[in-house]
Amino acid sequence: MNCKICGAELKKPGELCNNCMNKLLKKQEARNDKTEYYTFKSEFVLGFELLRHIEQICIVIFMIILLLSLDISYWWRYAIIIGCLFSMYGIIYLWYLRAKINSTSCTLYRTKLIYTTGIFKKKSKEIPYDFIEEIFYTQGNMERLFNLGTIVIKKKTRNLLERNMFIDAVRNIDQVFAKIQELMG
Ligand SMILES: [Zn+2]
């Protein structure tokens, strides 16, 4: 008799080897796990987002000043129109960003975590702790200024594109991280 999943020779009678059986049980356990322990969220902080987009904002202001300083009587109209358009775009973009950031959260269960994001349609990713290689956090100077940080979840996968998950703009990052460490052991 051989294992039905991996094909290894079975020492004891049955359909699966111990290795595959354990994996299956762990998967099942994670799927049935409904005990919520802790949730943390990304948070929209206006000052931080403005600072994060400071380059684009400076370029727009610079363009408007440039147009105004050309000192040709009709240019100021263009300057005002461009200024209005960019301001409108900026405000709409900030609203979108706010909705997107505020919709992102991560809930820790006993055996897994669930990452949720999406403004209109919620998307969830379930990751059993067994599939996580490491969790840590990063905090750049700009983030430190606003008491924010980024949680990085490194998964056990060879796929480089899927390996790291980032949950940014998390408030009180050191406390959140301490809580995560405490729960995940
Ligand atoms: Zn097996």
Boltz pocket constraint, residues with backbone or C-beta under 6 A from the ligand:
constraints:
  - pocket:
      binder: B
      contacts: [[A, 3], [A, 4], [A, 5], [A, 6], [A, 7], [A, 8], [A, 16], [A, 17], [A, 18], [A, 19], [A, 20], [A, 21]]
      max_distance: 6.0
